Amino acid sequence: MQNSFWKKTSRTRQGLGVGLGATLAAYAISPYLALWDIDRAMKGNNPARLVPHVDWTSLTHSLKEQFKPPAPASDDELPDFGSSFAGNAMSNAIDTELSPNTLMTTAHQLMPADASMSSGGGWPVWGGLHAHFVSLNKFEAQVDQPGQTPFVLHMKFEHWGWKITRFDLPQSAPRP
């Protein structure tokens, strides 16, 4: 009788271990599946398929931060003439124009012309893609751009799915 109890407990522990391992494996693979689905949305030019993968509030905020005019270098210095107006105009444009269609169009324009042919559209050649976990609920994918800093896509796990929260646009690479 005691032997059958330990057998059941061993099987239960084994089942829990397999279940936990499968859950961790599914979580570890899930951002790559989200990237694959985003890639398919890009290749199919399907903004509706992109919508569930975007946290619009976070993306809007991060774009406003990226395009905000730089602050004066010192407290004594005044900001450039018109910088406040330009900042407000850019913020308003982001609020009114950011949509799945404009995001899709912008993403297509950011991709290098030769990369879209080599992979059939969407992400450039997978060899130029570097993806990794930044923390337990944050994921980052970088796409190398020739002569520029990489395009960086930031994703966060929220509401049981990976959402794009920010992306860093490529800049001209500094010359040594």
C-alpha angles and dihedrals in degrees: 000000000000090000093056090051092057091046091055092045091049091050091047092051090046091051092048090049092051091047093049091047092050091049092051091047091050091050092048092051097042099085090052089052089050089051089049091051091048088050091052090049089052094047092047092042087232112154092178089063090051096052098079090054096057129082096207096192094053093042092051091049094048093049090051089051092049093051097040112120113255117264118246114275094237137021091248094055121090120225118258115278110270096010092120091051092047091049092050092046092051092047091051092047091052091048094050103033105038106107137137090266095051091045090052093047092048092048091052090051092050094055115092113251095237093048095061091059096045094057100027094256132308116058117024121246107322089235088072092053119094115184131176145148113268092188136343093285101024129079131184131199122190125196115199114233119198111246092001141079112271123273104246123202116196119202132184130198107238135145090012095302144074114262130189106242101168144355130199113221119225116261129195108280113247112251117232 
